[in-house]
Amino acid sequence: MDSCFRRNDITINMEDYKRFLKHFFATTAAILALIAAFNVIVDPYGIWGIIDLKGFNGTKNRVQSERMTKFYCVRRFMPENLIMGSSRVLSFEPKAMNRYVKGSTYNLALSGTCIRELYEYLEYIASRHKLGTVVLGIDLFTFNPVRNDLGKNIQVRTELERLRHRFYVKDFLDCALCYDAADKSVQTIRDSISNTSPHFDMYSGTMTWDTYKNELSRKGVSFVRGKIADRLEFFRTTNDLYGEESFRNPDSLKANFGYFVKIVELCRREGIDLRLYVSPVYVSHFELIYRCGLGTTYEALLRAMAQVTGYYDFSGRNSITTNVNYYWDSDHMRSELGRAIFARLFDDKNIRLPENFGVFVNRENVEAHLLKLRKDLAGPGNEKNASKGIVTATSNKKSPQKATIKNEDSANGG
C-alpha cells in the first residue's frame, strides 16, 4: 500500500513537472515574442521600416552597423541612382544629385571600404533592380592589398556575408531577439522624444557631422586643423591605409585592380551611367601619399584607370584642395564640396567652379596630367625634377619614371 502511494505520488509530481515546463516555455516564448515585436516596431537599426513616427522612433542614433542599415534601406527603397565610395562621400546629399538624374538617389558610402566590397555591393544591387546612374569616388587606400584581403579584413568579410543570403539569420537575431537591440530600442525612443539631432540619416544615407559642426562653431578653424593633423598621422601609421610596405610597390595593385575593371564592365553591360572621379583630399593629405612613398603606386593607379575608362580627377593642388573650409579633416569633405563635384561631373554651366578643379583624364592625356600633378606638388623652381618623376617639395623622395599595372585573373576570384 505504501509503495502504491509512492508510485501515485511520483506520478503526481511528474505531472506537475511537465505542467511547469509547459508554462515555462510558453512564458519564455511569449516574452521573446514581445521583445522581438518591440524591437521590430521601434526598429533602432532601421532595417524593418514598419513604423517611422517623429517623437516615437524617428531618430536613429543607435545604428549597430552602417553597412547593415544601408543594405536594408537600399533593398527597401530601391533607388534608381547611387552615390558610392568611402566615408569621404558621406556628406554628399542625394538631393544635390537628384537635379541631374531621373528618380531617387541614395548615398551608399561605406566607411573604410575596399574596391572589392564596392564591386560586390554594386553587383548585388544591380542584379535586383534597375539602376540609372552611379557616381563612384575612387580612393587610393581602397586598393590596399591588406584591406582587400578578406582573410585579414574581418569586418568587410563578415558584412559581405549578408549579400550571400536571401535571409540572413544573424541580422534577425541581432535586431529582434538580442538584449542589446532592446536596450537600443529604449534609447531610440528617448532620442526621438527629446528630438535629438541624428548623426546619421538612414533615409538618404548621409552623415550629418553635427558633432563636428558644434565643435567648429566653438573652436573655429583650429578645430579642423587639429583633425587634419590627427587624420594624417592615422593614415601614415595604419597598415591597411598608407603604412603597408608592400603598397609602395605598384605591382601590389594587380591583385585587386580587376574589381575596378569589373565595375566598369558591369555598368556598361547593364546600361548604367557610371560617373567616376578621384577624391579631392586636402592638399596636405595628397602630399602625404608621396611622403609615404606611395606616389608611384598612386600614379600607376591613375594611369591604369585611364586605360579602362575616362574619369575626373579632383586631387592634387588646386583652388579647392588648398581651402580648409571645404573639409572636416584631411580627407572627409563637406556637403558644399559634394555639390561642386556633382556640378563638374554633370557639366552644370550654372555653377561657377575654379578652372583647375576637376580634370577629365583619359588614355590620351593621362601622362600630361600626371606630370602636372607632380609639378604642382613640387612647387616653383622644381619643374625639371618633377618631369623626371622626382618630387622634392615636401617629400624629398624619388618616384620611378613610370609604372603600369595589368589585370590579373586573381582579382576575379575570391
Kinemage of the C-alpha trace (Angstrom):
@kinemage 1
@onewidth
@group {chain A} dominant
@subgroup {mainchain}
@vectorlist {calphas} color= white
{ca met a 1} P 0.000 0.000 0.000
{ca asp a 2} L 2.834 2.371 0.864
{ca ser a 3} L 4.617 1.596 -2.438
{ca cys a 4} L 1.448 2.260 -4.372
{ca phe a 5} L 1.117 5.578 -2.644
{ca arg a 6} L 4.678 6.389 -3.510
{ca arg a 7} L 4.090 5.454 -7.136
{ca asn a 8} L 0.990 7.632 -7.245
{ca asp a 9} L 2.913 10.384 -5.519
{ca ile a 10} L 5.689 10.147 -8.088
{ca thr a 11} L 3.118 10.202 -10.875
{ca ile a 12} L 1.527 13.314 -9.452
{ca asn a 13} L 4.927 15.055 -9.135
{ca met a 14} L 5.853 14.203 -12.731
{ca glu a 15} L 2.596 15.673 -13.969
{ca asp a 16} L 3.306 18.852 -12.032
{ca tyr a 17} L 6.801 18.956 -13.507
{ca lys a 18} L 5.508 18.589 -17.069
{ca arg a 19} L 2.932 21.286 -16.419
{ca phe a 20} L 5.652 23.571 -15.071
{ca leu a 21} L 7.816 23.039 -18.155
{ca lys a 22} L 4.919 23.821 -20.465
{ca his a 23} L 4.186 27.051 -18.613
{ca phe a 24} L 7.884 27.949 -18.501
{ca phe a 25} L 8.462 27.517 -22.206
{ca ala a 26} L 5.181 29.187 -23.105
{ca thr a 27} L 6.043 32.176 -20.903
{ca thr a 28} L 9.575 32.355 -22.303
{ca ala a 29} L 8.282 32.200 -25.878
{ca ala a 30} L 5.728 34.931 -25.107
{ca ile a 31} L 8.415 37.178 -23.588
{ca leu a 32} L 10.743 36.639 -26.568
{ca ala a 33} L 7.874 37.349 -28.954
{ca leu a 34} L 7.098 40.597 -27.118
{ca ile a 35} L 10.771 41.628 -27.167
{ca ala a 36} L 11.013 40.810 -30.872
{ca ala a 37} L 7.805 42.722 -31.635
{ca phe a 38} L 9.043 45.693 -29.602
{ca asn a 39} L 12.410 45.744 -31.407
{ca val a 40} L 10.865 45.280 -34.846
{ca ile a 41} L 8.360 48.098 -34.288
{ca val a 42} L 10.859 50.547 -32.774
{ca asp a 43} L 13.492 49.401 -35.292
{ca pro a 44} L 16.588 51.049 -33.741
{ca tyr a 45} L 18.832 49.883 -36.598
{ca gly a 46} L 16.456 50.942 -39.374
{ca ile a 47} L 16.167 47.594 -41.144
{ca trp a 48} L 12.439 46.819 -40.934
{ca gly a 49} L 10.766 50.140 -41.763
{ca ile a 50} L 7.319 49.143 -40.462
{ca ile a 51} L 6.645 52.281 -38.429
{ca asp a 52} L 8.512 55.577 -38.506
{ca leu a 53} L 6.995 58.280 -36.312
{ca lys a 54} L 8.575 61.519 -35.179
{ca gly a 55} L 8.596 61.595 -31.398
{ca phe a 56} L 8.495 57.802 -31.188
{ca asn a 57} L 11.240 56.154 -33.271
{ca gly a 58} L 12.100 58.729 -35.934
{ca thr a 59} L 15.637 59.467 -34.663
{ca lys a 60} L 18.046 56.596 -35.391
{ca asn a 61} L 21.228 57.379 -33.458
{ca arg a 62} L 21.839 53.811 -32.257
{ca val a 63} L 22.688 52.106 -35.545
{ca gln a 64} L 24.718 48.967 -34.889
{ca ser a 65} L 26.325 48.796 -38.332
{ca glu a 66} L 26.268 51.439 -41.052
{ca arg a 67} L 26.529 48.707 -43.674
{ca met a 68} L 23.675 46.665 -42.253
{ca thr a 69} L 21.324 49.663 -42.132
{ca lys a 70} L 22.233 50.863 -45.620
{ca phe a 71} L 21.901 47.364 -47.052
{ca tyr a 72} L 18.299 47.011 -45.878
{ca cys a 73} L 17.418 50.615 -46.757
{ca val a 74} L 18.583 50.090 -50.337
{ca arg a 75} L 16.617 46.831 -50.537
{ca arg a 76} L 13.544 48.620 -49.221
{ca phe a 77} L 13.820 51.942 -51.109
{ca met a 78} L 15.211 50.522 -54.396
{ca pro a 79} L 16.780 53.836 -55.502
{ca glu a 80} L 17.377 54.379 -59.202
{ca asn a 81} L 20.720 56.101 -58.557
{ca leu a 82} L 23.614 55.614 -56.143
{ca ile a 83} L 26.434 57.659 -54.663
{ca met a 84} L 29.217 55.212 -53.832
{ca gly a 85} L 32.669 55.364 -52.298
{ca ser a 86} L 34.345 55.502 -48.914
{ca ser a 87} L 33.390 57.668 -45.937
{ca arg a 88} L 34.795 60.624 -47.872
{ca val a 89} L 31.441 60.964 -49.633
{ca leu a 90} L 29.246 60.507 -46.552
{ca ser a 91} L 28.295 64.187 -46.613
{ca phe a 92} L 27.204 64.167 -50.282
{ca glu a 93} L 23.480 64.887 -50.366
{ca pro a 94} L 21.307 62.798 -52.710
{ca lys a 95} L 19.034 65.801 -53.271
{ca ala a 96} L 22.023 67.661 -54.761
{ca met a 97} L 22.463 64.859 -57.299
{ca asn a 98} L 18.751 64.488 -57.987
{ca arg a 99} L 18.756 67.685 -60.048
{ca tyr a 100} L 20.889 65.889 -62.647
{ca val a 101} L 19.284 62.436 -62.758
{ca lys a 102} L 15.886 60.803 -63.004
{ca gly a 103} L 14.426 59.033 -59.988
{ca ser a 104} L 15.622 58.791 -56.397
{ca thr a 105} L 19.222 58.694 -55.185
{ca tyr a 106} L 20.779 57.006 -52.160
{ca asn a 107} L 24.182 57.606 -50.589
{ca leu a 108} L 25.768 54.163 -50.290
{ca ala a 109} L 29.107 55.410 -48.970
{ca leu a 110} L 30.792 52.678 -46.899
{ca ser a 111} L 33.285 53.734 -44.241
{ca gly a 112} L 36.675 52.066 -44.583
{ca thr a 113} L 35.639 50.221 -47.723
{ca cys a 114} L 37.782 48.483 -50.327
{ca ile a 115} L 37.391 48.206 -54.101
{ca arg a 116} L 36.315 44.572 -53.809
{ca glu a 117} L 33.478 45.467 -51.431
{ca leu a 118} L 32.313 48.324 -53.650
{ca tyr a 119} L 32.085 45.940 -56.596
{ca glu a 120} L 30.164 43.312 -54.606
{ca tyr a 121} L 27.595 45.820 -53.363
{ca leu a 122} L 27.095 47.272 -56.826
{ca glu a 123} L 26.772 43.827 -58.383
{ca tyr a 124} L 24.254 42.756 -55.726
{ca ile a 125} L 22.056 45.824 -56.171
{ca ala a 126} L 22.243 45.850 -59.984
{ca ser a 127} L 21.146 42.208 -60.051
{ca arg a 128} L 17.950 43.042 -58.147
{ca his a 129} L 16.690 46.270 -59.641
{ca lys a 130} L 17.459 48.636 -62.491
{ca leu a 131} L 19.996 51.376 -61.802
{ca gly a 132} L 20.217 54.571 -63.814
{ca thr a 133} L 23.291 56.477 -62.611
{ca val a 134} L 26.133 55.621 -60.246
{ca val a 135} L 28.601 58.248 -59.031
{ca leu a 136} L 31.682 56.487 -57.665
{ca gly a 137} L 34.520 58.153 -55.777
{ca ile a 138} L 37.881 56.398 -56.134
{ca asp a 139} L 40.455 56.487 -53.316
{ca leu a 140} L 43.958 55.028 -53.300
{ca phe a 141} L 43.583 53.210 -49.972
{ca thr a 142} L 40.660 51.130 -51.279
{ca phe a 143} L 43.197 49.225 -53.413
{ca asn a 144} L 45.477 48.440 -50.463
{ca pro a 145} L 46.185 44.668 -50.614
{ca val a 146} L 45.738 44.284 -46.846
{ca arg a 147} L 42.332 45.950 -46.934
{ca asn a 148} L 41.153 43.735 -49.804
{ca asp a 149} L 42.384 40.533 -48.149
{ca leu a 150} L 39.204 39.129 -46.618
{ca gly a 151} L 41.308 36.758 -44.552
{ca lys a 152} L 42.618 39.799 -42.669
{ca asn a 153} L 39.759 42.269 -43.118
{ca ile a 154} L 37.313 40.580 -40.769
{ca gln a 155} L 34.817 43.461 -40.760
{ca val a 156} L 34.313 43.506 -44.518
{ca arg a 157} L 34.282 39.702 -44.731
{ca thr a 158} L 31.582 39.495 -42.057
{ca glu a 159} L 29.469 42.289 -43.536
{ca leu a 160} L 29.606 40.809 -47.032
{ca glu a 161} L 28.008 37.610 -45.742
{ca arg a 162} L 24.560 39.206 -45.763
{ca leu a 163} L 24.866 39.718 -49.534
{ca arg a 164} L 25.180 35.968 -49.942
{ca his a 165} L 21.949 35.008 -48.132
{ca arg a 166} L 18.340 35.635 -49.022
{ca phe a 167} L 17.527 35.725 -45.311
{ca tyr a 168} L 20.458 36.446 -43.022
{ca val a 169} L 19.613 34.796 -39.677
{ca lys a 170} L 22.327 36.646 -37.763
{ca asp a 171} L 20.750 40.026 -38.563
{ca phe a 172} L 17.344 38.801 -37.394
{ca leu a 173} L 18.770 37.551 -34.110
{ca asp a 174} L 20.843 40.710 -33.569
{ca cys a 175} L 17.986 43.049 -34.399
{ca ala a 176} L 14.999 41.273 -32.888
{ca leu a 177} L 15.910 38.882 -30.085
{ca cys a 178} L 19.083 40.339 -28.614
{ca tyr a 179} L 19.107 42.281 -25.326
{ca asp a 180} L 21.326 44.961 -26.866
{ca ala a 181} L 18.680 45.635 -29.520
{ca ala a 182} L 16.031 46.053 -26.797
{ca asp a 183} L 18.307 48.497 -24.975
{ca lys a 184} L 18.897 50.427 -28.228
{ca ser a 185} L 15.134 50.468 -28.844
{ca val a 186} L 14.576 52.180 -25.499
{ca gln a 187} L 17.351 54.675 -26.263
{ca thr a 188} L 15.874 55.314 -29.717
{ca ile a 189} L 12.519 56.205 -28.167
{ca arg a 190} L 14.271 58.551 -25.729
{ca asp a 191} L 16.229 60.202 -28.549
{ca ser a 192} L 13.052 60.631 -30.586
{ca ile a 193} L 11.065 62.101 -27.689
{ca ser a 194} L 13.839 64.577 -26.880
{ca asn a 195} L 14.220 65.325 -30.612
{ca thr a 196} L 17.958 64.624 -30.510
{ca ser a 197} L 19.701 65.580 -33.738
{ca pro a 198} L 20.539 62.424 -35.733
{ca his a 199} L 24.205 61.706 -36.502
{ca phe a 200} L 23.244 59.538 -39.458
{ca asp a 201} L 20.295 59.977 -41.815
{ca met a 202} L 19.406 56.460 -42.890
{ca tyr a 203} L 16.787 57.705 -45.371
{ca ser a 204} L 19.414 59.445 -47.505
{ca gly a 205} L 22.494 57.510 -46.338
{ca thr a 206} L 24.355 60.679 -45.356
{ca met a 207} L 26.180 61.644 -42.173
{ca thr a 208} L 25.115 64.946 -40.605
{ca trp a 209} L 28.506 65.763 -38.987
{ca asp a 210} L 26.607 67.648 -36.253
{ca thr a 211} L 29.261 66.926 -33.618
{ca tyr a 212} L 31.919 68.451 -35.868
{ca lys a 213} L 29.682 71.412 -36.673
{ca asn a 214} L 29.197 72.139 -32.984
{ca glu a 215} L 32.940 71.940 -32.309
{ca leu a 216} L 33.668 74.135 -35.310
{ca ser a 217} L 31.274 76.809 -34.046
{ca arg a 218} L 33.019 76.733 -30.644
{ca lys a 219} L 36.677 76.494 -31.660
{ca gly a 220} L 36.740 77.818 -35.199
{ca val a 221} L 39.060 76.586 -37.939
{ca ser a 222} L 41.661 75.457 -35.377
{ca phe a 223} L 39.351 72.509 -34.653
{ca val a 224} L 39.548 71.355 -38.287
{ca arg a 225} L 43.314 71.859 -38.420
{ca gly a 226} L 43.650 69.645 -35.352
{ca lys a 227} L 41.512 66.977 -37.009
{ca ile a 228} L 43.638 67.211 -40.141
{ca ala a 229} L 46.810 66.538 -38.150
{ca asp a 230} L 45.205 63.569 -36.374
{ca arg a 231} L 43.928 62.120 -39.616
{ca leu a 232} L 47.289 62.415 -41.367
{ca glu a 233} L 49.006 60.551 -38.547
{ca phe a 234} L 46.313 57.877 -38.618
{ca phe a 235} L 46.780 57.256 -42.345
{ca arg a 236} L 50.558 57.308 -42.064
{ca thr a 237} L 50.734 54.676 -39.341
{ca thr a 238} L 47.880 52.330 -40.299
{ca asn a 239} L 48.876 49.317 -42.397
{ca asp a 240} L 45.703 48.968 -44.432
{ca leu a 241} L 45.827 52.671 -45.337
{ca tyr a 242} L 49.277 54.127 -46.152
{ca gly a 243} L 51.504 52.224 -43.725
{ca glu a 244} L 51.777 48.947 -45.626
{ca glu a 245} L 55.287 48.487 -47.032
{ca ser a 246} L 54.177 46.310 -49.962
{ca phe a 247} L 51.704 49.005 -51.079
{ca arg a 248} L 54.664 51.164 -52.138
{ca asn a 249} L 55.226 48.766 -54.996
{ca pro a 250} L 52.726 49.464 -57.802
{ca asp a 251} L 52.609 45.734 -58.503
{ca ser a 252} L 50.527 45.476 -55.314
{ca leu a 253} L 47.610 46.912 -57.307
{ca lys a 254} L 47.476 43.945 -59.680
{ca ala a 255} L 45.519 41.590 -57.451
{ca asn a 256} L 42.594 43.983 -56.923
{ca phe a 257} L 42.512 46.296 -59.925
{ca gly a 258} L 40.340 43.706 -61.634
{ca tyr a 259} L 37.463 44.736 -59.363
{ca phe a 260} L 37.643 48.254 -60.800
{ca val a 261} L 37.503 46.775 -64.303
{ca lys a 262} L 34.525 44.658 -63.237
{ca ile a 263} L 32.674 47.757 -62.013
{ca val a 264} L 33.157 49.473 -65.369
{ca glu a 265} L 32.157 46.364 -67.329
{ca leu a 266} L 29.093 45.784 -65.163
{ca cys a 267} L 27.855 49.317 -65.749
{ca arg a 268} L 28.417 49.060 -69.482
{ca arg a 269} L 26.614 45.722 -69.628
{ca glu a 270} L 23.628 46.903 -67.570
{ca gly a 271} L 23.347 50.319 -69.214
{ca ile a 272} L 24.271 52.170 -66.012
{ca asp a 273} L 25.605 55.705 -66.400
{ca leu a 274} L 28.843 55.489 -64.377
{ca arg a 275} L 30.427 58.806 -63.337
{ca leu a 276} L 33.897 58.184 -61.920
{ca tyr a 277} L 36.121 60.605 -60.085
{ca val a 278} L 39.216 60.674 -57.874
{ca ser a 279} L 38.534 62.275 -54.492
{ca pro a 280} L 39.850 65.785 -53.776
{ca val a 281} L 41.572 65.177 -50.447
{ca tyr a 282} L 43.007 68.191 -48.643
{ca val a 283} L 46.389 69.164 -50.107
{ca ser a 284} L 48.401 68.016 -47.067
{ca his a 285} L 46.768 64.593 -47.402
{ca phe a 286} L 47.718 64.459 -51.076
{ca glu a 287} L 51.298 65.342 -50.128
{ca leu a 288} L 51.230 62.551 -47.542
{ca ile a 289} L 50.720 59.994 -50.331
{ca tyr a 290} L 54.116 60.950 -51.742
{ca arg a 291} L 55.765 61.345 -48.330
{ca cys a 292} L 54.757 57.761 -47.534
{ca gly a 293} L 56.427 56.547 -50.723
{ca leu a 294} L 53.112 55.833 -52.437
{ca gly a 295} L 53.467 58.339 -55.272
{ca thr a 296} L 54.434 55.690 -57.808
{ca thr a 297} L 51.528 53.460 -56.780
{ca tyr a 298} L 49.121 56.378 -56.940
{ca glu a 299} L 50.247 57.371 -60.427
{ca ala a 300} L 50.139 53.766 -61.601
{ca leu a 301} L 46.532 53.572 -60.441
{ca leu a 302} L 45.517 56.752 -62.275
{ca arg a 303} L 47.349 55.543 -65.371
{ca ala a 304} L 45.650 52.141 -65.301
{ca met a 305} L 42.194 53.631 -64.743
{ca ala a 306} L 42.648 55.860 -67.779
{ca gln a 307} L 43.313 52.799 -69.951
{ca val a 308} L 39.926 51.386 -68.922
{ca thr a 309} L 37.691 54.471 -68.950
{ca gly a 310} L 37.689 58.235 -68.570
{ca tyr a 311} L 37.253 59.869 -65.179
{ca tyr a 312} L 37.535 63.219 -63.418
{ca asp a 313} L 40.495 63.807 -61.132
{ca phe a 314} L 39.863 66.387 -58.411
{ca ser a 315} L 43.032 65.591 -56.473
{ca gly a 316} L 46.323 67.460 -56.303
{ca arg a 317} L 46.892 71.127 -55.555
{ca asn a 318} L 44.055 73.374 -56.732
{ca ser a 319} L 41.812 76.214 -55.572
{ca ile a 320} L 39.553 73.860 -53.612
{ca thr a 321} L 42.007 71.398 -52.048
{ca thr a 322} L 44.037 74.240 -50.535
{ca asn a 323} L 40.976 75.706 -48.787
{ca val a 324} L 40.434 74.153 -45.348
{ca asn a 325} L 36.845 75.418 -45.258
{ca tyr a 326} L 35.738 72.604 -47.573
{ca tyr a 327} L 36.868 69.836 -45.187
{ca trp a 328} L 36.118 68.286 -41.801
{ca asp a 329} L 39.602 66.782 -41.650
{ca ser a 330} L 42.292 65.816 -44.164
{ca asp a 331} L 40.024 63.724 -46.384
{ca his a 332} L 36.377 63.994 -45.286
{ca met a 333} L 34.637 66.623 -47.381
{ca arg a 334} L 31.755 68.914 -46.537
{ca ser a 335} L 28.490 68.824 -48.455
{ca glu a 336} L 29.365 72.020 -50.366
{ca leu a 337} L 32.252 70.174 -51.994
{ca gly a 338} L 29.907 67.373 -52.963
{ca arg a 339} L 27.715 69.843 -54.824
{ca ala a 340} L 30.777 71.199 -56.644
{ca ile a 341} L 31.818 67.676 -57.691
{ca phe a 342} L 28.322 66.924 -58.999
{ca ala a 343} L 28.348 70.179 -60.970
{ca arg a 344} L 31.589 69.181 -62.698
{ca leu a 345} L 30.580 65.551 -63.280
{ca phe a 346} L 27.269 66.587 -64.870
{ca asp a 347} L 28.676 69.662 -66.659
{ca asp a 348} L 26.437 72.176 -64.879
{ca lys a 349} L 27.212 75.526 -66.500
{ca asn a 350} L 25.038 77.382 -63.992
{ca ile a 351} L 27.501 76.751 -61.154
{ca arg a 352} L 30.811 78.585 -61.365
{ca leu a 353} L 33.766 76.398 -60.485
{ca pro a 354} L 37.515 77.072 -60.442
{ca glu a 355} L 39.004 76.046 -63.776
{ca asn a 356} L 41.664 73.937 -62.080
{ca phe a 357} L 39.147 71.919 -60.068
{ca gly a 358} L 38.377 68.648 -61.814
{ca val a 359} L 40.360 67.496 -64.834
{ca phe a 360} L 38.897 64.928 -67.197
{ca val a 361} L 41.505 62.202 -67.666
{ca asn a 362} L 41.684 59.508 -70.330
{ca arg a 363} L 44.393 57.490 -72.045
{ca glu a 364} L 45.289 60.403 -74.345
{ca asn a 365} L 46.125 62.942 -71.630
{ca val a 366} L 46.944 60.868 -68.547
{ca glu a 367} L 50.730 61.307 -68.805
{ca ala a 368} L 50.445 65.073 -69.199
{ca his a 369} L 48.048 65.137 -66.270
{ca leu a 370} L 50.397 63.164 -64.019
{ca leu a 371} L 53.239 65.491 -64.925
{ca lys a 372} L 51.054 68.474 -63.987
{ca leu a 373} L 50.221 66.860 -60.634
{ca arg a 374} L 53.917 66.361 -59.937
{ca lys a 375} L 54.832 69.909 -60.922
{ca asp a 376} L 52.111 71.400 -58.752
{ca leu a 377} L 53.237 69.251 -55.840
{ca ala a 378} L 56.940 70.030 -56.327
{ca gly a 379} L 56.333 73.770 -56.323
{ca pro a 380} L 58.009 76.631 -58.235
{ca gly a 381} L 61.592 76.014 -59.220
{ca asn a 382} L 61.316 72.206 -59.175
{ca glu a 383} L 59.597 71.682 -62.521
{ca lys a 384} L 62.591 69.870 -64.036
{ca asn a 385} L 62.747 67.382 -61.195
{ca ala a 386} L 59.018 66.813 -61.429
{ca ser a 387} L 59.317 65.995 -65.124
{ca lys a 388} L 61.855 63.320 -64.165
{ca gly a 389} L 59.473 61.815 -61.640
{ca ile a 390} L 61.189 63.393 -58.608
{ca val a 391} L 59.046 65.206 -56.068
{ca thr a 392} L 61.036 67.409 -53.718
{ca ala a 393} L 58.654 69.990 -52.319
{ca thr a 394} L 57.626 68.080 -49.236
{ca ser a 395} L 58.937 64.574 -49.529
{ca asn a 396} L 62.480 64.590 -50.938
{ca lys a 397} L 61.603 61.108 -52.220
{ca lys a 398} L 62.150 59.804 -55.695
{ca ser a 399} L 59.472 58.119 -57.757
{ca pro a 400} L 60.312 55.807 -60.649
{ca gln a 401} L 59.756 57.364 -64.043
{ca lys a 402} L 56.710 55.330 -64.953
{ca ala a 403} L 54.808 52.388 -63.570
{ca thr a 404} L 51.980 50.463 -65.150
{ca ile a 405} L 49.824 47.611 -63.988
{ca lys a 406} L 47.976 44.831 -65.736
{ca asn a 407} L 44.870 42.983 -64.685
{ca glu a 408} L 45.297 39.613 -63.036
{ca asp a 409} L 42.771 36.815 -63.031
{ca ser a 410} L 43.185 36.591 -59.250
{ca ala a 411} L 41.132 39.749 -58.949
{ca asn a 412} L 38.186 37.946 -60.421
{ca gly a 413} L 38.194 35.268 -57.794
{ca gly a 414} L 37.947 35.087 -54.029
